[in-house]
Amino acid sequence: MIENHHISDDRYLAFQQNRLDEEERIKFLIHISRCDYCSERLAGFMEADTLPAPPDMKMNILAASK
């Protein structure tokens, strides 16, 4: 799972795609909680996978909640 004391790109993707079994997921999360480098990389992987909100989203929510 961990190459050279850091998590491989394949493991980040497997985590994001929910392809790790329970034991692998626990090891992954323990490592992330203890390793700033890997924690920052995970944040980068997750950020790259997000979509920006539409520019009018706030206005639409406020209008719908009235």
Secondary structure, DSSP 8 states (H G I E B T S, - for coil): -EETTEE-HHHHHHHHTT-S-HHHHHHHHHHHHH-HHHHHHHHHHHHHT-----TTHHHHHHHHT-
